[in-house]
Amino acid sequence: ILNGAHTSMVLGAFLAGQNIVRDCMHDPVIRGYMERILQQEVIPTLTLPKAELDEFAAAVRDRFQNPYIDHALLSISLNSTSKWKARVLPSVKGYMEKYGTVPPCLAMSLAFLIAFYHCERLEDEQMIGKRGDEEYPIKDDRFVLEFYAAHKNDAPADLVHAVLTNEAMWGEDLTKLPGFEQAAAENLRRIRTEGARAAFAACLARPAV
């Protein structure tokens, strides 16, 4: 709940103009996205008593809103590929097994990751991305950085296919998840054409299962 919420939200929130976790919680669209992930796409896939899960989710919200901690989104972004695999992918699979459809917000979180990893240039220890006129560092395993640098000019559908079939990243071929590739490609196109904030809003507009 804690780590999945972090990893699902922070990269898109950064692209949408936020810099620290607390401010994300004061943004109704980004917070609404996080709440939907927790309540509709993560907690329903877990086996602990719902009361315990809801109590922990409330504690996570309080932690994210702590006025004394400036938790930088870029700090959380370190090694996001392995974090997404460990923290988000199990919820994607659990949701699809339970409901037989793609979880819209969790699928968007992968598109946010791919968009965040768009490379302006590759340096010795990091890639450089760009948010508007502002450059930002992207830090991950070297093979991940080299992959995104090699694919930086791909069209959204081609890039998503390359990412999802990269078994070195995920330990498996994610195109085998029915409908997931199409959803991620549509999401990435939306982020690139309409912006990250519009992508957050589009998730909230989707009907619940």
Residue frames relative to the residue before (quaternion, step in Angstrom):
aa qw qx qy qz dx dy dz
I 1.0000 0.0000 0.0000 0.0000 0.00 0.00 0.00
L 0.7020 0.4503 -0.2691 0.4816 3.58 0.83 -0.98
N 0.7553 0.4043 -0.2319 0.4607 3.56 0.59 -1.13
G 0.6310 0.5355 -0.3328 0.4520 3.57 1.05 -0.71
A 0.6413 0.5149 -0.3215 0.4693 3.57 1.02 -0.78
H 0.6278 0.5349 -0.3239 0.4635 3.56 0.99 -0.86
T 0.7403 0.4510 -0.2438 0.4350 3.53 0.59 -1.20
S 0.6589 0.5202 -0.3098 0.4464 3.60 1.05 -0.73
M 0.7617 0.4377 -0.1889 0.4388 3.55 1.04 -0.81
V 0.7035 0.5713 -0.3141 0.2829 3.55 0.69 -1.12
L 0.6674 0.5108 -0.3348 0.4261 3.61 0.90 -0.78
G 0.6545 0.4861 -0.3060 0.4916 3.57 1.00 -0.78
A 0.6385 0.5310 -0.3281 0.4502 3.57 0.99 -0.82
F 0.6332 0.5137 -0.3369 0.4708 3.58 1.01 -0.75
L 0.6704 0.4897 -0.3056 0.4662 3.59 0.89 -0.88
A 0.6634 0.4947 -0.2943 0.4781 3.58 1.19 -0.54
G 0.6812 -0.5373 0.2734 0.4154 3.59 1.27 0.11
Q 0.5631 0.5924 -0.3974 0.4172 3.59 1.25 -0.01
N 0.2495 -0.7905 0.5457 0.1227 3.56 -1.25 0.49
I 0.7874 0.1712 -0.1109 0.5818 3.62 1.14 -0.48
V 0.6510 -0.5619 0.3539 0.3678 3.54 -1.18 0.67
R 0.6426 0.5546 -0.3418 0.4033 3.58 0.84 -0.91
D 0.6677 0.4998 -0.3112 0.4555 3.58 0.93 -0.83
C 0.5770 0.5717 -0.3779 0.4443 3.59 1.14 -0.54
M 0.6677 0.5091 -0.2983 0.4538 3.57 1.04 -0.77
H 0.6661 0.4671 -0.3005 0.4979 3.60 1.24 -0.28
D 0.5939 0.5237 -0.3587 0.4942 3.56 1.35 0.03
P 0.3913 -0.7731 0.4338 0.2469 3.63 -0.32 1.17
V 0.6527 0.5112 -0.3342 0.4484 3.61 1.00 -0.65
I 0.6909 0.4559 -0.2856 0.4830 3.60 0.86 -0.94
R 0.6517 0.4945 -0.3284 0.4721 3.59 0.95 -0.78
G 0.6292 0.5387 -0.3379 0.4469 3.57 0.99 -0.77
Y 0.6180 0.5344 -0.3248 0.4764 3.56 1.08 -0.75
M 0.6707 0.4877 -0.3035 0.4692 3.59 0.86 -0.91
E 0.6480 0.5161 -0.3228 0.4578 3.58 0.95 -0.85
R 0.6573 0.5032 -0.3240 0.4580 3.58 0.94 -0.82
I 0.6155 0.5350 -0.3530 0.4586 3.58 0.99 -0.75
L 0.6963 0.4787 -0.2872 0.4511 3.57 0.79 -0.98
Q 0.7753 0.4068 -0.2072 0.4365 3.56 0.64 -1.13
Q 0.8045 0.3140 -0.1490 0.4817 3.60 0.96 -0.79
E 0.7995 0.3225 -0.1556 0.4822 3.61 1.07 -0.56
V 0.7377 0.3640 -0.2362 0.5172 3.63 1.16 -0.37
I 0.7106 0.4707 -0.2827 0.4399 3.59 0.58 -1.12
P 0.6622 0.5121 -0.3455 0.4242 3.67 0.86 -0.72
T 0.6728 0.4928 -0.3051 0.4598 3.62 1.18 -0.39
L 0.6220 0.5603 -0.3324 0.4344 3.61 1.25 -0.20
T 0.4415 -0.7468 0.4553 0.1999 3.56 -1.13 0.69
L 0.5037 0.6363 -0.4409 0.3834 3.62 1.20 -0.10
P 0.6528 -0.4987 0.3706 0.4333 3.61 -1.19 0.36
K 0.5538 -0.6537 0.3986 0.3272 3.57 -0.89 0.96
A 0.6093 0.5603 -0.3660 0.4252 3.61 1.00 -0.70
E 0.6535 0.5017 -0.3119 0.4732 3.58 0.99 -0.81
L 0.6547 0.5149 -0.3092 0.4590 3.57 0.97 -0.85
D 0.6560 0.5035 -0.3086 0.4700 3.57 0.95 -0.85
E 0.6343 0.5263 -0.3284 0.4614 3.59 1.03 -0.77
F 0.6682 0.4829 -0.3055 0.4765 3.57 0.94 -0.83
A 0.6251 0.5349 -0.3416 0.4544 3.59 1.00 -0.76
A 0.6341 0.5186 -0.3304 0.4687 3.59 1.03 -0.75
A 0.6401 0.5129 -0.3254 0.4704 3.58 1.03 -0.75
V 0.6150 0.5386 -0.3404 0.4645 3.59 1.07 -0.71
R 0.6385 0.5198 -0.3320 0.4604 3.59 0.93 -0.85
D 0.6520 0.5109 -0.3168 0.4621 3.57 0.93 -0.87
R 0.6482 0.5170 -0.3214 0.4575 3.57 0.97 -0.83
F 0.6624 0.5104 -0.3092 0.4529 3.58 0.92 -0.87
Q 0.7242 0.4364 -0.2376 0.4781 3.58 1.10 -0.66
N 0.3433 0.7700 -0.4874 0.2273 3.60 1.24 -0.02
P 0.3562 -0.7782 0.4762 0.2018 3.61 -0.53 1.14
Y 0.6804 0.5064 -0.2841 0.4471 3.58 1.24 -0.28
I 0.6990 0.4152 -0.2663 0.5178 3.60 1.26 -0.03
D 0.1525 -0.7606 0.6264 0.0757 3.56 -0.76 1.10
H 0.0235 -0.8316 0.5538 -0.0328 3.56 0.22 1.31
A 0.2826 -0.8151 0.4860 0.1400 3.54 -0.19 1.33
L 0.5059 -0.6617 0.4680 0.2953 3.56 -0.94 0.93
L 0.6421 0.5271 -0.3339 0.4454 3.60 0.98 -0.75
S 0.6083 0.5349 -0.3603 0.4626 3.60 1.09 -0.58
I 0.6721 0.4895 -0.2923 0.4725 3.58 0.97 -0.84
S 0.6180 0.6013 -0.3399 0.3755 3.59 1.12 -0.63
L 0.4648 0.6993 -0.4423 0.3153 3.60 1.21 -0.31
N 0.8561 0.0087 -0.0385 0.5153 3.61 -0.89 1.00
S 0.1404 0.8441 -0.5069 0.1042 3.57 0.94 0.85
T 0.5652 0.6047 -0.4016 0.3920 3.61 1.09 -0.48
S 0.7136 0.4213 -0.2614 0.4949 3.58 0.75 -0.99
K 0.6100 0.5442 -0.3564 0.4525 3.59 1.09 -0.60
W 0.6553 0.4998 -0.3253 0.4636 3.59 0.94 -0.85
K 0.6333 0.5387 -0.3304 0.4467 3.57 0.98 -0.83
A 0.7475 0.4204 -0.2259 0.4621 3.59 0.84 -0.97
R 0.7914 0.3844 -0.1599 0.4476 3.57 0.95 -0.90
V 0.7794 0.3384 -0.1602 0.5023 3.58 1.07 -0.69
L 0.6309 0.5730 -0.3429 0.3951 3.58 0.88 -0.89
P 0.6429 0.5101 -0.3612 0.4427 3.67 0.86 -0.70
S 0.6472 0.5026 -0.3268 0.4709 3.60 1.05 -0.66
V 0.5913 0.5533 -0.3575 0.4652 3.59 1.09 -0.70
K 0.6963 0.4693 -0.2756 0.4679 3.56 0.81 -0.99
G 0.6559 0.5172 -0.3190 0.4478 3.58 0.95 -0.83
Y 0.6463 0.5132 -0.3109 0.4715 3.56 1.01 -0.83
M 0.6871 0.4807 -0.2947 0.4582 3.59 0.86 -0.92
E 0.6309 0.5190 -0.3355 0.4691 3.58 1.06 -0.66
K 0.7063 0.4661 -0.2695 0.4596 3.58 0.98 -0.81
Y 0.8196 0.2767 -0.1040 0.4909 3.58 0.85 -0.99
G 0.3963 -0.7526 0.4562 0.2616 3.61 1.21 -0.25
T 0.7041 0.3732 -0.2690 0.5409 3.57 1.16 0.51
V 0.5968 -0.5832 0.4168 0.3607 3.57 -1.26 0.35
P 0.4019 -0.6955 0.5324 0.2670 3.63 -0.89 0.84
P 0.4119 -0.7731 0.4071 0.2585 3.63 -0.34 1.16
C 0.7115 0.4512 -0.2846 0.4574 3.61 0.85 -0.85
L 0.6476 0.4983 -0.3270 0.4747 3.58 1.00 -0.72
A 0.6217 0.5132 -0.3414 0.4833 3.60 1.07 -0.65
M 0.6281 0.5250 -0.3318 0.4688 3.57 1.04 -0.73
S 0.6117 0.5707 -0.3652 0.4083 3.60 1.01 -0.71
L 0.6431 0.4946 -0.3391 0.4762 3.60 1.04 -0.62
A 0.6244 0.5234 -0.3380 0.4711 3.58 1.05 -0.70
F 0.6137 0.5273 -0.3450 0.4757 3.58 1.06 -0.70
L 0.6337 0.5264 -0.3341 0.4580 3.59 0.96 -0.84
I 0.6752 0.4914 -0.3013 0.4604 3.58 0.83 -0.96
A 0.6563 0.5064 -0.3104 0.4652 3.59 0.98 -0.84
F 0.6365 0.5302 -0.3224 0.4581 3.59 1.00 -0.83
Y 0.7104 0.4630 -0.2489 0.4679 3.58 1.04 -0.81
H 0.3713 0.7085 -0.5189 0.3016 3.61 1.17 0.28
C 0.2812 -0.8275 0.4808 0.0711 3.51 -0.63 1.26
E 0.2841 -0.7079 0.6226 0.1749 3.52 -1.00 0.91
R 0.7640 -0.1831 0.1398 0.6027 3.55 1.01 -0.86
L 0.3790 -0.7005 0.5647 0.2164 3.52 -1.29 0.49
E 0.1337 -0.7858 0.6013 0.0544 3.55 -0.88 1.02
D 0.7689 -0.3748 0.2362 0.4610 3.59 -1.27 -0.05
E 0.8323 0.1988 -0.0627 0.5137 3.60 0.78 -1.01
Q 0.8032 0.1625 -0.0510 0.5708 3.60 1.21 -0.17
M 0.3759 -0.6334 0.5944 0.3228 3.50 -1.39 0.00
I 0.3091 -0.7099 0.5951 0.2152 3.51 -1.31 0.30
G 0.1206 -0.7668 0.6285 0.0496 3.53 -0.87 1.06
K 0.2910 -0.7593 0.5569 0.1691 3.55 -1.28 0.11
R 0.0946 -0.7552 0.6481 0.0275 3.55 -0.96 1.01
G 0.7815 -0.0923 0.0149 0.6169 3.54 -0.08 1.28
D 0.7775 -0.2553 0.2234 0.5295 3.57 -0.69 -1.12
E 0.6063 0.5904 -0.3252 0.4220 3.57 1.32 -0.12
E 0.2874 -0.7447 0.5771 0.1723 3.57 -0.87 0.95
Y 0.0495 -0.7915 0.6087 0.0240 3.57 -1.16 0.64
P 0.4820 -0.6786 0.4715 0.2914 3.61 -1.13 0.62
I 0.1482 -0.7447 0.6447 0.0890 3.53 -1.19 0.71
K 0.0218 -0.8308 0.5540 -0.0490 3.57 -0.49 1.20
D 0.2129 0.7451 -0.5968 0.2081 3.53 -0.80 1.10
D 0.7209 -0.3624 0.3125 0.5013 3.57 -1.27 -0.18
R 0.6144 -0.5976 0.3654 0.3631 3.55 -1.03 0.77
F 0.6591 0.5137 -0.3378 0.4331 3.61 0.90 -0.80
V 0.6064 0.5411 -0.3489 0.4667 3.59 1.15 -0.58
L 0.6652 0.5014 -0.3000 0.4648 3.56 0.89 -0.93
E 0.6703 0.4953 -0.3053 0.4606 3.57 0.90 -0.87
F 0.6060 0.5523 -0.3488 0.4540 3.58 1.08 -0.70
Y 0.7134 0.4438 -0.2743 0.4678 3.59 0.74 -1.01
A 0.6130 0.5352 -0.3575 0.4583 3.59 1.04 -0.64
A 0.6712 0.5012 -0.2965 0.4586 3.59 1.00 -0.79
H 0.7581 0.3674 -0.1818 0.5072 3.59 1.14 -0.64
K 0.3408 0.8015 -0.4598 0.1733 3.60 1.22 0.17
N 0.7192 0.4234 -0.2516 0.4901 3.61 1.15 -0.45
D 0.4041 0.7287 -0.4672 0.2958 3.61 1.25 0.16
A 0.5007 -0.5893 0.5363 0.3383 3.55 -1.24 0.51
P 0.6881 -0.5158 0.2985 0.4139 3.63 -1.08 0.60
A 0.6916 0.4775 -0.3020 0.4500 3.60 0.77 -0.95
D 0.6610 0.5025 -0.3080 0.4645 3.58 0.97 -0.82
L 0.6555 0.5090 -0.3111 0.4631 3.57 0.97 -0.84
V 0.6506 0.5064 -0.3227 0.4649 3.59 0.89 -0.88
H 0.6495 0.5063 -0.3326 0.4596 3.61 0.91 -0.82
A 0.6549 0.5102 -0.3174 0.4584 3.58 0.94 -0.83
V 0.6527 0.5079 -0.3141 0.4662 3.58 0.98 -0.83
L 0.7201 0.4726 -0.2721 0.4291 3.57 0.73 -1.04
T 0.7085 0.4340 -0.2664 0.4887 3.60 1.11 -0.58
N 0.5092 0.6343 -0.4290 0.3929 3.59 1.26 0.07
E 0.1911 -0.8356 0.5071 0.0901 3.56 0.08 1.29
A 0.5390 0.5998 -0.4135 0.4227 3.60 1.20 -0.29
M 0.6598 0.4938 -0.3048 0.4775 3.57 1.13 -0.59
W 0.8406 0.2698 -0.0764 0.4634 3.55 0.72 -1.13
G 0.4484 -0.6883 0.4598 0.3373 3.57 1.21 -0.34
E 0.7718 0.1325 -0.0807 0.6166 3.58 1.30 0.11
D 0.5174 -0.6079 0.5039 0.3297 3.55 -1.37 0.14
L 0.2675 -0.8151 0.4957 0.1353 3.57 -0.31 1.25
T 0.5149 0.6165 -0.4429 0.3983 3.61 1.19 -0.07
K 0.5757 0.5895 -0.3780 0.4221 3.60 1.24 -0.22
L 0.5472 0.5561 -0.4150 0.4680 3.61 1.26 -0.07
P 0.4292 -0.7522 0.4218 0.2685 3.63 -0.32 1.18
G 0.8474 0.1605 -0.1447 0.4850 3.56 -0.80 1.07
F 0.5329 0.6691 -0.4069 0.3204 3.58 1.19 -0.33
E 0.6413 0.5252 -0.3317 0.4504 3.59 0.94 -0.82
Q 0.6610 0.5062 -0.3146 0.4560 3.60 0.87 -0.90
A 0.6580 0.5109 -0.3109 0.4575 3.58 0.94 -0.90
A 0.6740 0.4941 -0.3049 0.4568 3.59 0.88 -0.91
A 0.6543 0.5093 -0.3204 0.4581 3.61 0.98 -0.79
E 0.6421 0.5069 -0.3215 0.4768 3.59 0.97 -0.80
N 0.6504 0.5202 -0.3111 0.4578 3.56 1.00 -0.83
L 0.6618 0.4982 -0.3170 0.4619 3.59 0.92 -0.86
R 0.6197 0.5275 -0.3461 0.4669 3.60 1.00 -0.73
R 0.6516 0.5142 -0.3196 0.4570 3.59 0.96 -0.82
I 0.6419 0.5228 -0.3249 0.4571 3.58 0.93 -0.88
R 0.7029 0.4765 -0.2752 0.4506 3.57 0.88 -0.95
T 0.7494 0.4064 -0.2270 0.4709 3.59 0.97 -0.76
E 0.7997 0.2946 -0.1296 0.5069 3.60 0.99 -0.82
G 0.5316 -0.6318 0.4065 0.3912 3.58 1.20 -0.42
A 0.6560 -0.5562 0.3552 0.3662 3.53 -1.24 0.55
R 0.6441 0.5299 -0.3483 0.4277 3.60 0.91 -0.77
A 0.6408 0.5069 -0.3219 0.4783 3.58 1.00 -0.78
A 0.6272 0.5333 -0.3360 0.4576 3.58 1.08 -0.67
F 0.6032 0.5309 -0.3471 0.4836 3.58 1.04 -0.72
A 0.6824 0.4989 -0.2861 0.4512 3.58 0.83 -1.01
A 0.6315 0.5428 -0.3368 0.4396 3.58 1.01 -0.77
C 0.6114 0.5441 -0.3464 0.4585 3.59 1.07 -0.69
L 0.6859 0.4890 -0.2907 0.4538 3.55 0.90 -0.92
A 0.6459 0.5322 -0.3210 0.4434 3.59 1.16 -0.55
R 0.5518 0.6200 -0.3981 0.3907 3.59 1.22 -0.32
P 0.4798 -0.6665 0.4732 0.3188 3.63 -0.91 0.78
A 0.4998 -0.6464 0.4899 0.3039 3.55 -1.12 0.70
V 0.5496 -0.5940 0.4689 0.3539 3.56 -1.24 0.52
